[in-house]
Amino acid sequence: MAPTSASAADSPAQSAPDTIENNLQPFFVLHKASSRKSEKRSAGTGKTRRRIDLSPSPTKKTEKSEECDEQHRFEQLRMEAFELVWSKIDSTIKDVLRGINTNVFDEIHRWVCESFYTIKSFGTPGIAEATRAFPIVTDASSKLLFAGLVLTKNMEFVDDLLTFEEVGLCLKSHGCHVANLSSLDFSAKNGIGGCLRGLLRQFLMATLDAADMSILASWYREQENNNSPVVVIIDDMERCCGSVLSEFILMLSEWVVKIPIILLMGVSTTLDAPRNLLPSNVLQQLCPSKFVLGSPAERMDAVVEAVLVKQCSGFSVGHKVAVFLRNYFLNQDGTLISFIRALKIACALHFSMEPQSFILGGLLDEEEQEGEKSGLLPEIILKNAPQLPLYVRSFNRNQMAEQNGKSLVHGLSELKGLHKCWSIVVLCLYEAGNCNKIRLLDLLCEALDPDLYTSKASNNVVLENDCGLPITSDRFMRQKYSTSQKGGLISQIIRKVRDLPAATLYQLLKNWEKITMDVPEIHDKVKELQSEFRFEDGKLKQNVDDISKRHSSLSPINSEKDSKAISEKAAALLDSLVGDFFRPIECIPFHETVCFKSVEKLQSALIGDPRRRIQVDLLEFYKILRCSCCSKSGNILVPSMHDTSVMYTLAQEHGDLINLHDWFQSFKTIVLRPSKKGKPKSKQSPLPKKRKDMNESENKSEASIQARFCRAVTELQISGLLRMPSRRRPDCVQRVAFGL
């Protein structure tokens, strides 16, 4: 039993070094781990020392873990809110674009049906005749290929991909056989065989090596396929190879009697584009029809109205972000896809940066639940909602703790109501500016400008309601939007209303009535103005009860005065709506929850500055690695830092040219810098062999330092921060980037 007890007693002492050796800590790539020799010595020594336990207590560990769990939970809530909000925005954009083109799609479907009946009128060949490998000899009129030219007006065809996809789905829903071909299928490399293989792959749902039209004819003559037209859609004919497209059209015209094929091609510039691309003998085989889609500006206005003005999801952007999105849209040749991508990045940045943004997901989820009025947000979100900056400005800490959730719900409800009134006024202005071709995106940028929302001296007093929330009612805060002193779009629209013809003004008032239907306070004012006038014989007249006034109003002079008076009242009404309800989102409390304002972050994400980003990461690498040895050193260079970071930090001390010898000596000094703790002096051995081994180790160390130096210089050159030595100055490298 004695040996057993002895071995049991010795086992902890033996397992202690092994535990320390196997206790691997997390490490980072391209980062040197600090030496653990001192730890090994302290663990292996037989002399016990008194150690002070600096490990956190169980209570502190529990609090820290709970804090981490809570932070992770809020991050998860923000991620779920982003997915919910963006899915709502994305579906709204698709519905809007589909609604804009609905009339054109219906017109295309009617044309397809008429063309199909015309082809069928030439006669239907039998199965044996239709499946032969050569075409039927008929008159020239039966070989005409019905071709629809869809004018998209887009500089970039990426916006048209979704449009033609929607056209195909619309035609498929009406029983047509549809194949969508890209301009890449009509390249000179693929030839006519690539086009045929694309058709067979989409219609037969199989990939065939043999590309033959007789296979497609056999498929069409099956019982379930021969009663519907075959529509071939080409998204952008101007990007196709002219020779391949010409051969494809000639081939389809030979088979059009056997297979009632109808061609639909997108044109981005003008409807005369086929004349510039196709030869005359091919143009003679076409029976063209023209269809015009909405312009990119019209589609852009529709998307802006649904997403940013009406706020289908509750998400909004600030003035500077809106201006940046407009400029980005214009700089990208009016490409709607680029605007949508920028908007998605802005939405993602908002939910990643704003701690309270998860509330937006709760608001949207609450709106989609019909018939349930349990409050604006779930109880758990109200309980754990972080404190907005507005609270710090408005309340003390005790009031914050007591009325946090109640004030938040009331503030968000008031924000929603004020922004709804603002959106109604923006739409009324846009409706009035339609005759002058004012774009909604330009109007939105001016409407979001908080600098145009002026405050009077009486606004300095802020009252509070029962919930402790600052009252923003017009009775107490007489903040008005100034239009008389500004020469922007809003004042221009109001002046144009005074000069509108009677018929246009009458139609404008009717449109205002539809727009303001959901806001009774504004709708009543519009109805009151409409009740004062009537529209007779193309003229607006006042409703007067007095018979003498009624007879006098029939004269031409009084009729002109009536129209002028109505125009003045309409302009005055619009001016009053702007003054009373035109409050930008950034001027409303609690807007931080739903509004994204960091234009610098958005610009960096979209445009980027890679060279500056590389410089910042090299100088502030410890923020990425998060290691204790480097972060505690501050601006002092230590050997544990990454070689490239050390080299670039040393390069900041030089000018345009960096001497390689001086640079290497500085780098060597940092790398070989001794640690703060003194090392025990090693015993000098009288043997010359050990002295030789030491010299060899020093040579190896020198070689390794030179290799590390060369590698760091190469990395800086690849990063674009250095230019390698030239023949004139072989001992110097040149800096390319200076400063941040």
C-alpha positions in Angstrom: 0.0 0.0 0.0 2.9 2.3 0.6 4.0 2.5 -3.0 0.5 3.2 -4.1 0.1 6.0 -1.7 3.4 7.4 -2.7 2.5 7.3 -6.3 -0.8 9.0 -5.6 1.0 11.7 -3.7 3.5 12.3 -6.5 0.9 12.4 -9.2 -0.3 16.0 -8.6 3.3 17.2 -8.7 3.9 15.4 -12.0 0.7 16.5 -13.6 1.1 20.2 -12.8 3.7 20.9 -15.5 1.8 18.8 -18.0 -1.4 20.8 -17.2 0.5 24.1 -17.8 2.0 22.8 -21.1 -1.3 21.6 -22.4 -3.3 24.6 -21.4 -3.1 26.3 -24.8 -4.4 29.9 -24.9 -6.1 31.4 -27.9 -3.7 32.9 -30.4 -3.9 35.0 -33.5 -2.5 34.6 -36.9 0.6 36.7 -37.8 1.2 37.3 -34.2 4.0 36.0 -32.0 3.1 34.5 -28.7 4.9 35.7 -25.6 7.5 33.5 -24.0 6.3 31.1 -21.3 9.8 30.2 -19.9 9.2 32.2 -16.8 6.0 30.3 -16.2 7.8 27.0 -16.7 10.5 27.9 -14.2 8.0 29.0 -11.6 6.1 25.8 -12.1 9.1 23.5 -12.1 10.9 25.1 -9.1 10.7 23.3 -5.8 10.6 26.4 -3.8 7.1 27.5 -3.0 6.1 31.1 -3.1 3.1 32.9 -1.8 0.8 33.9 -4.6 -2.0 36.4 -4.6 -5.1 35.1 -6.2 -6.2 37.9 -8.6 -8.9 35.8 -10.3 -12.3 37.4 -10.3 -14.7 36.2 -7.7 -17.6 33.9 -8.7 -20.0 36.8 -8.3 -18.1 39.0 -10.7 -17.8 36.0 -13.1 -21.6 35.5 -13.0 -22.3 39.2 -13.6 -19.9 39.3 -16.5 -21.4 36.2 -18.1 -24.9 37.6 -17.6 -23.8 40.9 -19.3 -22.3 39.0 -22.2 -25.4 36.9 -22.6 -27.6 40.0 -22.6 -25.4 41.7 -25.2 -25.5 38.6 -27.4 -29.3 38.5 -27.0 -29.6 42.1 -28.1 -27.4 41.5 -31.1 -29.6 38.6 -32.0 -32.6 40.8 -31.7 -31.1 43.4 -34.0 -30.2 40.8 -36.6 -33.7 39.4 -36.6 -35.1 42.9 -36.8 -32.9 43.7 -39.8 -34.0 40.5 -41.7 -37.6 41.4 -41.0 -37.3 45.0 -42.0 -35.3 44.4 -45.2 -37.6 41.5 -46.3 -40.5 44.0 -46.0 -38.5 46.6 -48.1 -37.5 44.1 -50.7 -41.0 42.8 -51.2 -42.4 46.3 -51.4 -39.8 47.3 -54.1 -40.7 44.3 -56.2 -44.4 45.0 -55.8 -43.9 48.6 -56.8 -41.8 47.8 -59.9 -44.3 45.1 -60.9 -47.2 47.6 -60.5 -45.5 50.2 -62.7 -45.2 47.8 -65.6 -48.6 46.1 -65.1 -50.2 48.1 -68.0 -47.3 47.3 -70.3 -47.3 43.7 -69.4 -51.0 43.4 -70.2 -50.4 45.1 -73.5 -47.6 42.7 -74.3 -49.9 39.7 -73.5 -52.7 41.0 -75.8 -50.1 41.4 -78.6 -48.8 37.9 -78.0 -52.3 36.5 -78.3 -53.1 38.4 -81.4 -49.8 37.3 -83.0 -50.5 33.7 -82.1 -53.9 33.8 -83.7 -52.5 35.3 -86.8 -49.8 32.6 -87.1 -52.5 29.9 -86.6 -54.6 31.4 -89.4 -52.0 30.3 -92.0 -52.8 26.7 -91.2 -51.6 24.0 -88.9 -49.3 21.3 -90.4 -49.7 17.7 -89.6 -47.5 15.9 -87.1 -45.4 14.2 -89.8 -44.9 17.4 -91.8 -44.2 19.5 -88.7 -41.5 17.2 -87.4 -39.5 17.1 -90.6 -36.0 18.5 -90.5 -36.7 21.0 -93.3 -39.1 24.0 -93.3 -42.4 24.2 -95.1 -42.5 26.1 -98.4 -45.1 28.8 -98.1 -45.7 32.4 -99.2 -43.5 35.1 -97.8 -46.2 36.5 -95.5 -46.3 33.3 -93.5 -42.6 33.6 -92.7 -42.9 36.9 -90.9 -41.6 36.7 -87.3 -43.6 38.8 -84.9 -41.1 40.7 -82.8 -41.8 43.1 -79.9 -39.3 45.8 -79.1 -39.4 46.8 -75.4 -37.8 50.2 -74.8 -36.3 50.2 -71.3 -34.4 53.5 -71.4 -31.7 52.1 -69.1 -28.0 52.7 -69.4 -27.3 49.5 -67.5 -29.1 46.3 -68.4 -28.9 45.0 -64.8 -32.2 46.9 -64.0 -33.9 45.1 -66.9 -33.1 41.6 -65.7 -35.9 41.7 -63.1 -38.2 43.4 -65.6 -37.9 40.7 -68.2 -38.1 38.0 -65.5 -41.5 39.5 -64.5 -42.6 39.6 -68.1 -41.8 35.9 -68.4 -43.7 35.1 -65.3 -46.7 37.1 -66.4 -46.8 35.3 -69.8 -46.4 32.0 -68.1 -49.3 32.7 -65.9 -51.5 33.1 -69.0 -50.4 29.7 -70.4 -47.5 30.8 -72.7 -44.3 28.8 -73.2 -41.5 31.2 -72.3 -37.7 31.0 -72.6 -35.5 33.8 -71.3 -32.2 34.2 -73.2 -29.4 36.4 -72.2 -27.2 38.5 -74.5 -24.3 36.2 -73.6 -26.1 33.3 -75.4 -25.7 35.3 -78.6 -21.9 35.6 -78.5 -19.7 34.8 -81.4 -18.0 32.1 -79.3 -21.2 30.2 -78.7 -22.7 30.7 -82.1 -26.1 29.7 -83.2 -25.7 26.3 -81.4 -25.5 28.0 -78.0 -28.9 29.8 -78.7 -30.6 26.5 -79.7 -29.2 24.6 -76.7 -30.5 27.4 -74.5 -34.0 27.0 -76.0 -34.0 23.3 -75.7 -32.7 23.3 -72.1 -35.5 25.6 -71.0 -38.4 24.0 -72.9 -37.4 20.3 -72.7 -35.9 20.7 -69.2 -32.9 18.7 -70.3 -29.4 19.3 -71.7 -29.0 17.9 -75.2 -25.7 17.8 -77.2 -27.6 17.9 -80.6 -29.0 21.4 -81.3 -31.8 20.9 -83.8 -35.1 22.8 -84.3 -36.8 19.5 -85.3 -36.5 18.4 -81.6 -38.3 21.6 -80.5 -41.0 21.0 -83.2 -41.6 17.5 -81.9 -41.9 18.7 -78.4 -44.4 21.4 -79.4 -46.6 19.0 -81.3 -47.3 17.0 -78.2 -50.9 17.2 -77.0 -50.4 19.5 -74.0 -48.1 22.0 -75.8 -49.6 22.8 -79.2 -52.3 25.2 -78.1 -50.1 28.0 -76.6 -47.7 30.4 -78.1 -43.9 30.1 -77.7 -42.3 33.3 -76.5 -38.5 33.9 -76.7 -37.3 36.8 -74.6 -33.9 38.5 -75.2 -33.0 40.9 -72.4 -30.8 43.3 -74.4 -30.5 42.8 -78.2 -27.9 45.6 -78.5 -25.4 43.5 -76.5 -25.8 40.5 -78.8 -23.5 39.6 -81.6 -25.1 40.9 -84.8 -24.3 37.9 -87.0 -25.5 35.4 -84.5 -28.7 37.2 -83.8 -29.3 37.6 -87.6 -28.9 33.9 -88.2 -31.1 33.1 -85.2 -33.9 35.3 -86.6 -33.7 33.8 -90.1 -33.9 30.3 -88.6 -37.0 31.1 -86.5 -38.7 32.7 -89.5 -38.3 29.4 -91.4 -39.9 27.4 -88.6 -42.6 29.9 -87.5 -45.4 28.0 -89.2 -44.5 24.7 -87.4 -43.7 26.4 -84.1 -45.6 29.7 -83.4 -42.6 31.5 -82.0 -42.9 35.2 -81.0 -39.8 37.2 -80.2 -39.5 39.8 -77.5 -36.4 41.9 -77.3 -35.2 44.6 -75.0 -33.8 47.9 -76.4 -32.1 50.3 -74.0 -31.3 53.3 -76.3 -33.8 53.9 -79.2 -36.3 51.9 -81.2 -34.2 52.3 -84.3 -31.5 50.1 -82.8 -32.4 47.0 -84.9 -31.6 49.0 -88.0 -28.1 49.6 -86.8 -27.5 46.0 -85.7 -29.3 43.8 -88.3 -28.9 43.6 -92.1 -31.8 44.5 -94.4 -32.7 40.9 -95.3 -33.2 40.1 -91.6 -35.3 43.2 -91.0 -37.6 42.2 -93.8 -38.4 39.0 -91.9 -39.6 40.9 -88.8 -43.1 42.3 -88.0 -42.2 44.7 -85.2 -44.3 46.2 -82.4 -43.2 48.8 -79.9 -43.6 48.8 -76.1 -42.3 51.5 -73.8 -41.5 50.8 -70.1 -41.4 53.5 -67.4 -38.2 55.6 -67.3 -35.6 55.0 -64.6 -36.6 58.3 -62.9 -40.2 57.2 -62.7 -39.3 53.9 -61.2 -37.0 55.6 -58.9 -39.7 58.0 -57.7 -42.1 55.1 -57.1 -39.5 53.2 -55.0 -38.6 56.3 -53.0 -42.3 57.0 -52.4 -43.0 53.5 -51.0 -39.8 53.0 -49.0 -38.6 56.4 -47.8 -41.6 58.6 -47.9 -44.4 56.3 -46.8 -41.9 54.2 -44.9 -43.4 50.7 -45.5 -41.0 49.2 -42.9 -40.5 52.2 -40.6 -36.8 52.6 -41.5 -35.7 56.1 -42.5 -32.6 57.9 -43.5 -31.2 61.4 -42.6 -30.7 64.3 -44.9 -27.0 63.7 -45.6 -27.6 60.1 -46.3 -30.5 60.9 -48.7 -28.2 63.4 -50.6 -25.5 60.8 -50.8 -28.0 58.1 -52.1 -29.2 60.6 -54.8 -25.7 61.4 -55.9 -24.7 57.7 -55.9 -27.8 57.0 -58.0 -26.8 59.7 -60.5 -23.2 58.7 -60.6 -24.1 55.1 -61.4 -25.9 56.2 -64.6 -29.3 56.0 -62.9 -29.1 52.3 -62.1 -31.8 51.4 -59.7 -30.0 48.2 -58.6 -27.2 50.3 -57.3 -29.6 52.5 -55.3 -31.3 49.4 -53.8 -27.9 48.0 -52.9 -26.8 51.2 -51.2 -30.1 51.3 -49.3 -29.6 47.8 -48.0 -26.1 48.6 -46.8 -27.5 51.7 -45.0 -30.1 49.5 -43.4 -27.6 46.9 -42.3 -25.3 49.6 -40.9 -28.1 51.1 -38.9 -28.9 47.8 -37.2 -25.3 47.1 -36.5 -24.5 50.5 -35.1 -27.6 51.6 -33.2 -28.3 49.6 -30.0 -32.0 50.6 -30.0 -32.7 49.5 -33.6 -34.2 46.2 -32.6 -37.2 48.1 -31.5 -38.0 48.8 -35.2 -38.5 45.1 -35.8 -40.9 45.0 -32.9 -42.9 47.9 -34.3 -43.1 46.3 -37.8 -44.1 43.0 -36.3 -46.8 44.6 -34.3 -48.2 46.4 -37.3 -48.5 43.2 -39.3 -50.5 41.5 -36.5 -54.1 42.6 -37.4 -56.6 42.8 -34.7 -54.1 42.6 -31.8 -53.7 45.8 -29.8 -51.4 44.6 -27.0 -49.1 47.6 -27.2 -46.4 48.9 -29.5 -43.7 46.4 -28.4 -43.5 43.1 -26.5 -43.0 43.4 -22.8 -39.5 41.9 -22.9 -38.3 44.5 -25.3 -39.8 47.3 -23.3 -38.2 46.0 -20.1 -34.7 45.7 -21.6 -34.7 48.7 -24.0 -31.4 50.6 -23.6 -31.5 54.3 -22.8 -31.7 56.6 -25.7 -29.5 59.7 -25.7 -32.7 61.8 -25.6 -33.4 60.5 -22.1 -30.1 61.9 -20.8 -31.1 65.3 -22.2 -34.6 65.3 -20.8 -34.7 63.4 -17.5 -32.6 62.6 -14.5 -31.6 59.0 -13.7 -34.3 58.3 -11.2 -37.0 59.4 -13.7 -35.3 57.3 -16.3 -35.5 54.2 -14.2 -39.1 54.6 -13.4 -40.6 55.8 -16.7 -38.2 54.3 -19.3 -40.6 52.0 -21.1 -43.7 54.2 -20.8 -41.8 57.2 -22.3 -40.4 55.1 -25.1 -43.8 53.8 -26.2 -45.3 57.3 -26.1 -42.4 58.8 -27.9 -42.4 56.2 -30.7 -46.1 56.6 -31.1 -45.8 60.4 -31.5 -42.8 60.0 -33.9 -45.0 57.7 -36.0 -47.8 60.2 -36.1 -45.6 63.2 -36.9 -43.8 61.4 -39.6 -47.1 60.3 -41.2 -48.2 63.9 -41.5 -44.8 64.8 -42.9 -45.1 62.1 -45.6 -48.6 63.3 -46.6 -47.3 66.9 -47.1 -44.4 65.6 -49.1 -46.7 63.7 -51.4 -49.0 66.8 -51.8 -45.9 68.8 -52.8 -44.8 66.1 -55.2 -48.3 66.0 -56.8 -48.2 69.7 -57.3 -44.7 69.6 -58.8 -45.5 66.8 -61.2 -46.4 69.3 -63.9 -42.9 70.8 -63.7 -41.3 67.3 -63.7 -39.8 67.7 -60.3 -38.4 64.4 -59.1 -39.4 63.0 -55.7 -35.8 62.1 -54.8 -34.8 65.7 -55.1 -37.8 66.9 -53.2 -37.0 64.3 -50.5 -33.5 65.6 -50.0 -34.8 69.1 -49.4 -37.7 67.9 -47.2 -35.3 66.0 -44.9 -33.0 69.0 -44.3 -33.2 69.9 -40.6 -31.6 73.3 -41.2 -34.7 74.5 -43.1 -36.8 73.7 -40.1 -36.4 76.9 -38.1 -37.3 77.6 -34.5 -38.5 80.8 -32.9 -37.4 82.2 -29.7 -40.5 81.0 -27.9 -39.5 77.4 -28.5 -36.8 77.5 -25.8 -39.4 76.4 -23.1 -39.9 72.7 -23.1 -43.0 71.3 -21.3 -43.5 67.8 -20.1 -46.7 65.7 -20.1 -47.8 63.1 -17.6 -45.4 60.5 -18.9 -42.4 62.8 -18.4 -42.0 63.1 -22.2 -41.4 66.5 -23.8 -44.5 67.8 -25.4 -44.1 68.3 -29.1 -47.6 69.6 -29.9 -48.0 72.7 -32.0 -49.6 74.5 -29.1 -46.4 74.5 -27.1 -43.7 74.2 -29.8 -44.3 76.7 -32.6 -41.6 75.4 -34.9 -42.3 76.3 -38.5 -40.8 75.3 -41.8 -39.7 78.4 -43.5 -40.6 78.6 -47.2 -40.6 82.4 -47.9 -36.9 82.8 -47.4 -35.8 79.8 -49.3 -35.4 79.4 -53.1 -35.6 75.7 -53.2 -38.0 73.2 -54.7 -40.7 73.7 -52.0 -41.0 77.4 -52.5 -40.9 76.9 -56.2 -43.8 74.5 -56.1 -45.9 76.8 -54.0 -45.4 79.6 -56.4 -46.3 77.4 -59.4 -49.6 76.4 -57.7 -50.7 80.1 -58.0 -50.3 79.9 -61.7 -52.0 76.6 -62.4 -54.9 76.5 -65.0 -58.4 75.9 -63.6 -58.7 72.3 -64.9 -55.2 71.4 -63.6 -56.0 73.0 -60.2 -59.3 71.1 -59.9 -57.5 67.8 -60.6 -54.8 68.7 -58.1 -57.4 69.2 -55.4 -59.0 65.9 -56.2 -55.6 64.2 -55.9 -54.9 65.9 -52.6 -58.2 64.5 -51.4 -57.1 61.0 -52.1 -53.6 61.5 -50.6 -54.8 63.0 -47.3 -57.5 60.4 -46.7 -55.7 58.8 -43.8 -55.0 62.0 -41.9 -58.4 63.7 -41.0 -56.7 66.9 -39.8 -55.3 67.6 -43.2 -58.1 66.0 -45.1 -60.7 68.3 -43.5 -58.7 71.4 -44.7 -58.6 70.1 -48.3 -62.4 69.3 -48.2 -63.1 72.7 -46.8 -61.3 74.3 -49.7 -63.1 72.1 -52.2 -66.4 73.0 -50.8 -65.9 76.7 -51.6 -65.7 76.1 -55.3 -67.3 74.2 -58.2 -66.1 73.1 -61.6 -68.4 74.1 -64.5 -67.6 74.3 -68.2 -63.9 74.0 -67.7 -63.8 76.8 -65.1 -63.7 77.0 -61.3 -66.3 79.2 -59.7 -67.0 80.2 -56.1 -70.1 78.7 -54.4 -72.1 81.9 -53.4 -75.6 81.9 -51.9 -76.4 85.5 -52.7 -78.3 85.8 -56.0 -76.7 89.1 -57.0 -73.2 87.6 -56.4 -74.2 84.5 -58.3 -75.2 86.6 -61.4 -72.1 88.8 -61.2 -69.8 85.8 -61.0 -70.9 84.7 -64.4 -69.0 87.5 -66.1 -65.6 86.7 -67.6 -63.9 89.2 -65.3 -65.3 87.7 -62.1 -64.6 84.2 -63.5 -60.9 85.1 -63.8 -61.0 86.5 -60.4 -62.5 83.3 -59.0 -59.8 81.2 -60.6 -57.1 83.5 -59.2 -58.7 83.5 -55.8 -58.9 79.7 -55.8 -55.2 79.4 -56.8 -54.2 81.8 -54.1 -56.2 79.8 -51.5 -54.7 76.5 -52.7 -51.2 77.9 -52.5 -52.0 79.3 -49.0 -53.3 75.9 -48.0 -50.2 74.2 -49.2 -48.0 76.8 -47.4 -49.9 76.3 -44.2 -49.5 72.5 -44.4 -45.8 72.9 -44.9 -45.6 75.2 -42.0 -47.6 73.1 -39.6 -46.8 69.5 -40.4 -43.5 69.6 -42.3 -41.2 68.3 -39.6 -38.1 66.3 -40.8 -37.4 63.0 -39.0 -34.1 64.3 -37.5 -36.1 67.0 -35.6 -38.4 64.5 -33.9 -37.4 62.9 -30.5 -36.5 59.2 -30.5 -35.6 59.4 -34.2 -32.3 57.6 -33.4 -34.2 54.3 -33.3 -35.5 54.4 -36.9 -33.2 56.9 -38.7 -29.8 56.2 -40.2 -27.6 59.3 -40.3 -23.9 58.1 -40.6 -23.1 59.1 -44.1 -19.4 58.5 -43.5 -19.9 54.9 -42.7 -22.1 54.4 -45.7 -19.6 56.1 -48.0 -16.8 54.0 -46.6 -18.8 50.8 -47.2 -19.8 51.6 -50.7 -16.9 53.5 -52.1 -14.2 52.5 -49.6 -10.6 53.7 -49.1 -8.5 50.5 -49.1 -5.1 52.2 -48.8 -6.3 54.2 -45.8 -7.8 51.1 -44.3 -4.5 49.2 -44.6 -2.6 52.0 -43.0 -5.1 52.2 -40.1 -5.0 48.4 -39.6 -1.2 48.4 -39.5 -0.9 51.2 -37.0 -3.8 50.1 -34.8 -3.5 46.3 -35.2 -4.0 45.7 -31.5 -7.6 46.7 -31.9 -8.1 43.7 -34.2 -5.8 41.2 -32.5 -6.9 42.3 -29.0 -3.8 40.9 -27.3 -2.8 42.1 -23.9 0.9 42.4 -24.6 0.5 44.9 -27.4 -2.5 46.9 -26.3 -0.9 47.7 -23.0 2.2 49.1 -24.6 0.4 52.0 -26.3 2.6 53.7 -28.9 5.8 51.9 -27.7 7.1 49.2 -30.0 7.6 45.8 -28.5 9.1 42.6 -29.9 5.8 40.8 -29.8 4.2 43.0 -32.4 3.8 41.9 -35.9 6.8 42.6 -38.1 4.9 44.5 -40.8 3.3 46.7 -38.2 6.7 47.4 -36.6 8.2 48.3 -40.0 5.3 50.6 -41.0 5.4 52.3 -37.6 9.1 52.9 -38.0 8.5 54.2 -41.5 6.5 57.1 -40.1 9.7 58.6 -38.7 11.1 59.0 -42.2 10.3 61.2 -45.1 9.8 60.4 -48.8 12.8 58.2 -48.9 13.7 55.5 -46.3 17.3 54.3 -46.0 17.2 50.5 -45.9 20.3 50.2 -43.6 18.8 52.6 -41.0 15.4 51.0 -41.3 16.9 47.6 -40.7 18.9 48.7 -37.7 15.8 50.2 -36.1 13.9 47.0 -36.8 16.7 44.9 -35.4 16.8 47.0 -32.2 13.1 46.5 -31.6 13.2 42.7 -32.3 16.2 42.1 -30.1 15.0 44.4 -27.3 15.4 42.5 -24.0 12.5 41.9 -21.8 11.9 43.9 -18.7 12.6 41.0 -16.4 16.3 40.3 -15.9 17.5 36.9 -17.1 19.8 34.9 -14.8 23.4 35.0 -15.9 24.5 31.9 -17.6 27.7 30.2 -16.5 30.6 30.7 -18.8 31.9 27.4 -20.1 35.6 27.1 -20.7 35.0 24.8 -23.6 35.5 26.4 -27.0 32.8 24.2 -28.5 30.1 26.1 -26.6 31.5 29.4 -27.7 31.3 28.2 -31.3 27.7 27.1 -30.8 26.9 30.6 -29.5 28.4 32.3 -32.5 26.4 30.0 -34.8 23.2 30.9 -33.0 24.0 34.6 -33.3 24.5 34.1 -37.1 21.3 32.3 -37.4 19.4 35.0 -35.5 20.9 37.6 -37.8 19.8 35.7 -40.8 16.3 35.2 -39.5 16.0 38.9 -38.7 17.1 39.8 -42.3 14.5 37.3 -43.7 11.8 38.8 -41.5 12.8 42.3 -42.6 12.7 41.4 -46.3 9.3 39.7 -45.9 7.8 42.8 -44.2 9.2 45.1 -46.9 7.6 42.9 -49.5 4.2 42.9 -47.8 4.3 46.7 -47.6 5.1 46.9 -51.3 2.3 44.5 -52.2 0.0 46.6 -50.1 0.9 49.7 -52.2 2.6 51.6 -49.4 6.2 51.3 -50.7 8.0 51.5 -54.0 11.1 49.3 -54.2 14.6 50.6 -54.7 15.6 52.0 -58.1 18.9 51.8 -59.9 19.8 55.4 -58.9 19.1 54.8 -55.2 19.5 51.1 -54.5 19.8 51.7 -50.8 16.5 53.5 -50.4 12.8 52.7 -50.7 10.2 55.4 -51.5 7.0 55.9 -49.5 3.8 56.1 -51.6 1.1 56.9 -49.0 1.5 59.6 -46.5 -0.8 60.3 -43.5 -4.4 59.2 -43.1 
